[in-house]
Structure formats: structure tokens, C-alpha cells
């Protein structure tokens, strides 16, 4: 069971090139207050692209 006051939250990383593909992950909202940006693989474009956090 998860606690109500957990620091980790589920976020969605959306591809910046096509805007359709997304990946879900978790982040610690206390330690990482700014938006997350990661290079992830987009299977539609068949290459690694920049994915940014979207609320």
C-alpha cells in the first residue's frame, strides 16, 4: 500500500518531435522540482528523441 504523503508521483514524458508518443515514469517531487527532460526511444520515428514532462 502506498502512503498518502509520498514524495514520488507518476509523470508523463511526451515526445517533442511528434507529440503523440509518451512514456510514463515516476519522479521525486521534493528533490526534482523542475520539469524532467530525457532522451527516450520513439518506436514510430525509430530513433531516440527528447521527451519532456507534461502535467
Biopython code that builds the backbone (N, CA, C, O; Angstrom):
import numpy as np
from Bio.PDB.StructureBuilder import StructureBuilder

atoms = [
    (1, "UNK", "N", (0.828, -1.187, 0.000)),
    (1, "UNK", "CA", (0.000, 0.000, 0.000)),
    (1, "UNK", "C", (0.872, 1.250, 0.000)),
    (1, "UNK", "O", (1.897, 1.307, 0.679)),
    (2, "UNK", "N", (0.464, 2.218, -0.745)),
    (2, "UNK", "CA", (1.202, 3.477, -0.830)),
    (2, "UNK", "C", (0.710, 4.440, 0.243)),
    (2, "UNK", "O", (-0.468, 4.461, 0.597)),
    (3, "UNK", "N", (1.638, 5.227, 0.742)),
    (3, "UNK", "CA", (1.285, 6.242, 1.728)),
    (3, "UNK", "C", (0.698, 7.462, 1.026)),
    (3, "UNK", "O", (0.989, 7.709, -0.145)),
    (4, "UNK", "N", (-0.117, 8.214, 1.732)),
    (4, "UNK", "CA", (-0.712, 9.410, 1.136)),
    (4, "UNK", "C", (0.303, 10.527, 0.959)),
    (4, "UNK", "O", (0.184, 11.334, 0.037)),
    (5, "UNK", "N", (1.298, 10.580, 1.833)),
    (5, "UNK", "CA", (2.252, 11.683, 1.784)),
    (5, "UNK", "C", (3.550, 11.283, 1.087)),
    (5, "UNK", "O", (4.625, 11.744, 1.468)),
    (6, "UNK", "N", (3.457, 10.437, 0.080)),
    (6, "UNK", "CA", (4.661, 10.030, -0.640)),
    (6, "UNK", "C", (5.221, 11.173, -1.462)),
    (6, "UNK", "O", (4.485, 12.042, -1.929)),
    (7, "UNK", "N", (6.536, 11.157, -1.631)),
    (7, "UNK", "CA", (7.205, 12.208, -2.391)),
    (7, "UNK", "C", (7.213, 11.888, -3.882)),
    (7, "UNK", "O", (7.386, 12.795, -4.697)),
    (8, "UNK", "N", (7.031, 10.628, -4.259)),
    (8, "UNK", "CA", (7.102, 10.241, -5.669)),
    (8, "UNK", "C", (5.719, 10.347, -6.318)),
    (8, "UNK", "O", (4.703, 9.998, -5.717)),
    (9, "UNK", "N", (5.711, 10.836, -7.553)),
    (9, "UNK", "CA", (4.461, 10.927, -8.293)),
    (9, "UNK", "C", (4.684, 10.408, -9.710)),
    (9, "UNK", "O", (5.801, 10.445, -10.226)),
    (10, "UNK", "N", (3.622, 9.929, -10.326)),
    (10, "UNK", "CA", (3.686, 9.415, -11.689)),
    (10, "UNK", "C", (3.576, 10.587, -12.646)),
    (10, "UNK", "O", (2.691, 11.433, -12.515)),
    (11, "UNK", "N", (4.503, 10.629, -13.629)),
    (11, "UNK", "CA", (4.503, 11.711, -14.612)),
    (11, "UNK", "C", (4.486, 11.122, -16.009)),
    (11, "UNK", "O", (4.784, 9.942, -16.199)),
    (12, "UNK", "N", (4.136, 11.943, -16.983)),
    (12, "UNK", "CA", (4.108, 11.541, -18.389)),
    (12, "UNK", "C", (5.158, 12.341, -19.150)),
    (12, "UNK", "O", (5.173, 13.570, -19.085)),
    (13, "UNK", "N", (6.038, 11.643, -19.874)),
    (13, "UNK", "CA", (7.042, 12.286, -20.717)),
    (13, "UNK", "C", (6.557, 12.205, -22.156)),
    (13, "UNK", "O", (6.405, 11.110, -22.698)),
    (14, "UNK", "N", (6.312, 13.351, -22.779)),
    (14, "UNK", "CA", (5.761, 13.425, -24.136)),
    (14, "UNK", "C", (6.883, 13.758, -25.108)),
    (14, "UNK", "O", (7.742, 14.586, -24.806)),
    (15, "UNK", "N", (6.882, 13.117, -26.272)),
    (15, "UNK", "CA", (7.881, 13.352, -27.309)),
    (15, "UNK", "C", (7.735, 14.767, -27.864)),
    (15, "UNK", "O", (6.625, 15.232, -28.120)),
    (16, "UNK", "N", (8.872, 15.447, -28.048)),
    (16, "UNK", "CA", (8.831, 16.818, -28.551)),
    (16, "UNK", "C", (8.736, 16.864, -30.073)),
    (16, "UNK", "O", (8.352, 17.893, -30.627)),
    (17, "UNK", "N", (9.076, 15.780, -30.758)),
    (17, "UNK", "CA", (9.069, 15.811, -32.227)),
    (17, "UNK", "C", (7.702, 15.512, -32.813)),
    (17, "UNK", "O", (7.256, 16.225, -33.712)),
    (18, "UNK", "N", (7.014, 14.463, -32.323)),
    (18, "UNK", "CA", (5.701, 14.170, -32.897)),
    (18, "UNK", "C", (4.550, 14.522, -31.946)),
    (18, "UNK", "O", (3.426, 14.722, -32.406)),
    (19, "UNK", "N", (4.800, 14.601, -30.645)),
    (19, "UNK", "CA", (3.777, 14.993, -29.687)),
    (19, "UNK", "C", (2.751, 13.930, -29.382)),
    (19, "UNK", "O", (1.821, 14.189, -28.619)),
    (20, "UNK", "N", (2.880, 12.739, -29.949)),
    (20, "UNK", "CA", (1.903, 11.674, -29.742)),
    (20, "UNK", "C", (2.429, 10.585, -28.826)),
    (20, "UNK", "O", (1.693, 10.074, -27.982)),
    (21, "UNK", "N", (3.686, 10.228, -28.981)),
    (21, "UNK", "CA", (4.261, 9.150, -28.190)),
    (21, "UNK", "C", (4.613, 9.659, -26.802)),
    (21, "UNK", "O", (5.157, 10.755, -26.663)),
    (22, "UNK", "N", (4.306, 8.866, -25.763)),
    (22, "UNK", "CA", (4.664, 9.255, -24.405)),
    (22, "UNK", "C", (5.098, 8.037, -23.607)),
    (22, "UNK", "O", (4.765, 6.898, -23.934)),
    (23, "UNK", "N", (5.848, 8.312, -22.553)),
    (23, "UNK", "CA", (6.352, 7.296, -21.641)),
    (23, "UNK", "C", (5.991, 7.749, -20.237)),
    (23, "UNK", "O", (6.120, 8.932, -19.922)),
    (24, "UNK", "N", (5.539, 6.829, -19.385)),
    (24, "UNK", "CA", (5.249, 7.179, -18.004)),
    (24, "UNK", "C", (6.393, 6.727, -17.117)),
    (24, "UNK", "O", (7.000, 5.680, -17.344)),
    (25, "UNK", "N", (6.676, 7.527, -16.111)),
    (25, "UNK", "CA", (7.715, 7.219, -15.150)),
    (25, "UNK", "C", (7.364, 7.921, -13.847)),
    (25, "UNK", "O", (6.346, 8.608, -13.763)),
    (26, "UNK", "N", (8.199, 7.752, -12.836)),
    (26, "UNK", "CA", (7.972, 8.424, -11.564)),
    (26, "UNK", "C", (9.145, 9.326, -11.261)),
    (26, "UNK", "O", (10.262, 9.100, -11.728)),
    (27, "UNK", "N", (8.880, 10.353, -10.473)),
    (27, "UNK", "CA", (9.954, 11.230, -10.027)),
    (27, "UNK", "C", (9.651, 11.698, -8.614)),
    (27, "UNK", "O", (8.498, 11.732, -8.184)),
    (28, "UNK", "N", (10.707, 12.056, -7.906)),
    (28, "UNK", "CA", (10.565, 12.569, -6.557)),
    (28, "UNK", "C", (10.303, 14.070, -6.661)),
    (28, "UNK", "O", (11.186, 14.829, -7.062)),
    (29, "UNK", "N", (9.113, 14.492, -6.309)),
    (29, "UNK", "CA", (8.738, 15.901, -6.481)),
    (29, "UNK", "C", (9.394, 16.822, -5.460)),
    (29, "UNK", "O", (9.406, 18.038, -5.651)),
    (30, "UNK", "N", (9.941, 16.264, -4.375)),
    (30, "UNK", "CA", (10.646, 17.094, -3.398)),
    (30, "UNK", "C", (12.065, 17.411, -3.862)),
    (30, "UNK", "O", (12.528, 18.539, -3.691)),
    (31, "UNK", "N", (12.762, 16.435, -4.448)),
    (31, "UNK", "CA", (14.141, 16.638, -4.875)),
    (31, "UNK", "C", (14.236, 17.255, -6.263)),
    (31, "UNK", "O", (15.146, 18.041, -6.526)),
    (32, "UNK", "N", (13.314, 16.913, -7.150)),
    (32, "UNK", "CA", (13.331, 17.405, -8.525)),
    (32, "UNK", "C", (12.089, 18.260, -8.734)),
    (32, "UNK", "O", (11.022, 17.750, -9.076)),
    (33, "UNK", "N", (12.235, 19.550, -8.527)),
    (33, "UNK", "CA", (11.069, 20.421, -8.632)),
    (33, "UNK", "C", (10.830, 20.911, -10.053)),
    (33, "UNK", "O", (9.699, 21.252, -10.401)),
    (34, "UNK", "N", (11.882, 20.956, -10.890)),
    (34, "UNK", "CA", (11.709, 21.423, -12.264)),
    (34, "UNK", "C", (11.242, 20.263, -13.150)),
    (34, "UNK", "O", (11.229, 19.106, -12.730)),
    (35, "UNK", "N", (10.866, 20.598, -14.366)),
    (35, "UNK", "CA", (10.352, 19.576, -15.291)),
    (35, "UNK", "C", (11.475, 18.697, -15.813)),
    (35, "UNK", "O", (12.587, 19.164, -16.060)),
    (36, "UNK", "N", (11.171, 17.431, -15.973)),
    (36, "UNK", "CA", (12.145, 16.439, -16.373)),
    (36, "UNK", "C", (12.244, 16.372, -17.893)),
    (36, "UNK", "O", (11.229, 16.446, -18.587)),
    (37, "UNK", "N", (13.475, 16.232, -18.418)),
    (37, "UNK", "CA", (13.710, 16.063, -19.850)),
    (37, "UNK", "C", (14.667, 14.903, -20.031)),
    (37, "UNK", "O", (15.771, 14.916, -19.487)),
    (38, "UNK", "N", (14.253, 13.893, -20.794)),
    (38, "UNK", "CA", (15.074, 12.705, -21.020)),
    (38, "UNK", "C", (15.048, 12.325, -22.488)),
    (38, "UNK", "O", (14.072, 12.591, -23.190)),
    (39, "UNK", "N", (16.126, 11.702, -22.951)),
    (39, "UNK", "CA", (16.167, 11.136, -24.294)),
    (39, "UNK", "C", (15.600, 9.719, -24.217)),
    (39, "UNK", "O", (16.154, 8.860, -23.532)),
    (40, "UNK", "N", (14.498, 9.481, -24.920)),
    (40, "UNK", "CA", (13.848, 8.180, -24.928)),
    (40, "UNK", "C", (13.635, 7.733, -26.367)),
    (40, "UNK", "O", (13.630, 8.551, -27.287)),
    (41, "UNK", "N", (13.460, 6.428, -26.555)),
    (41, "UNK", "CA", (13.259, 5.867, -27.889)),
    (41, "UNK", "C", (11.807, 6.019, -28.306)),
    (41, "UNK", "O", (10.895, 5.696, -27.544)),
    (42, "UNK", "N", (11.597, 6.515, -29.530)),
    (42, "UNK", "CA", (10.270, 6.638, -30.123)),
    (42, "UNK", "C", (10.149, 5.569, -31.202)),
    (42, "UNK", "O", (10.816, 5.678, -32.230)),
    (43, "UNK", "N", (9.323, 4.534, -31.009)),
    (43, "UNK", "CA", (9.230, 3.453, -31.989)),
    (43, "UNK", "C", (8.570, 3.864, -33.306)),
    (43, "UNK", "O", (8.793, 3.218, -34.330)),
    (44, "UNK", "N", (7.768, 4.918, -33.297)),
    (44, "UNK", "CA", (7.130, 5.379, -34.536)),
    (44, "UNK", "C", (8.172, 6.024, -35.443)),
    (44, "UNK", "O", (8.203, 5.754, -36.643)),
    (45, "UNK", "N", (9.027, 6.876, -34.873)),
    (45, "UNK", "CA", (10.081, 7.542, -35.640)),
    (45, "UNK", "C", (11.340, 6.685, -35.754)),
    (45, "UNK", "O", (12.214, 6.975, -36.571)),
    (46, "UNK", "N", (11.440, 5.635, -34.943)),
    (46, "UNK", "CA", (12.570, 4.701, -34.902)),
    (46, "UNK", "C", (13.884, 5.400, -34.605)),
    (46, "UNK", "O", (14.897, 5.140, -35.253)),
    (47, "UNK", "N", (13.859, 6.298, -33.611)),
    (47, "UNK", "CA", (15.079, 6.954, -33.155)),
    (47, "UNK", "C", (14.849, 7.512, -31.753)),
    (47, "UNK", "O", (13.714, 7.605, -31.286)),
    (48, "UNK", "N", (15.938, 7.878, -31.097)),
    (48, "UNK", "CA", (15.849, 8.493, -29.785)),
    (48, "UNK", "C", (15.520, 9.977, -29.943)),
    (48, "UNK", "O", (16.154, 10.688, -30.723)),
    (49, "UNK", "N", (14.522, 10.428, -29.190)),
    (49, "UNK", "CA", (14.098, 11.827, -29.252)),
    (49, "UNK", "C", (13.988, 12.380, -27.836)),
    (49, "UNK", "O", (13.970, 11.626, -26.864)),
    (50, "UNK", "N", (13.915, 13.684, -27.733)),
    (50, "UNK", "CA", (13.773, 14.353, -26.451)),
    (50, "UNK", "C", (12.344, 14.263, -25.981)),
    (50, "UNK", "O", (11.420, 14.600, -26.721)),
    (51, "UNK", "N", (12.150, 13.810, -24.751)),
    (51, "UNK", "CA", (10.832, 13.726, -24.134)),
    (51, "UNK", "C", (10.816, 14.668, -22.936)),
    (51, "UNK", "O", (11.731, 14.653, -22.112)),
    (52, "UNK", "N", (9.763, 15.494, -22.844)),
    (52, "UNK", "CA", (9.627, 16.447, -21.737)),
    (52, "UNK", "C", (8.417, 16.109, -20.900)),
    (52, "UNK", "O", (7.434, 15.546, -21.381)),
    (53, "UNK", "N", (8.515, 16.470, -19.632)),
    (53, "UNK", "CA", (7.432, 16.220, -18.699)),
    (53, "UNK", "C", (6.238, 17.117, -19.010)),
    (53, "UNK", "O", (6.389, 18.310, -19.273)),
    (54, "UNK", "N", (5.055, 16.519, -18.974)),
    (54, "UNK", "CA", (3.828, 17.268, -19.190)),
    (54, "UNK", "C", (2.877, 16.938, -18.049)),
    (54, "UNK", "O", (2.718, 15.773, -17.683)),
    (55, "UNK", "N", (2.254, 17.953, -17.494)),
    (55, "UNK", "CA", (1.354, 17.729, -16.353)),
    (55, "UNK", "C", (-0.025, 17.364, -16.796)),
    (55, "UNK", "O", (-0.903, 17.142, -15.962)),
]
sb = StructureBuilder()
sb.init_structure("model")
sb.init_model(0)
sb.init_chain("A")
sb.init_seg("    ")
for serial, (resi, resn, name, xyz) in enumerate(atoms, 1):
    if name == "N":
        sb.init_residue(resn, " ", resi, " ")
    sb.init_atom(name, np.array(xyz, "f"), 0.0, 1.0, " ", f" {name:<3s}", serial, name[0])
structure = sb.get_structure()
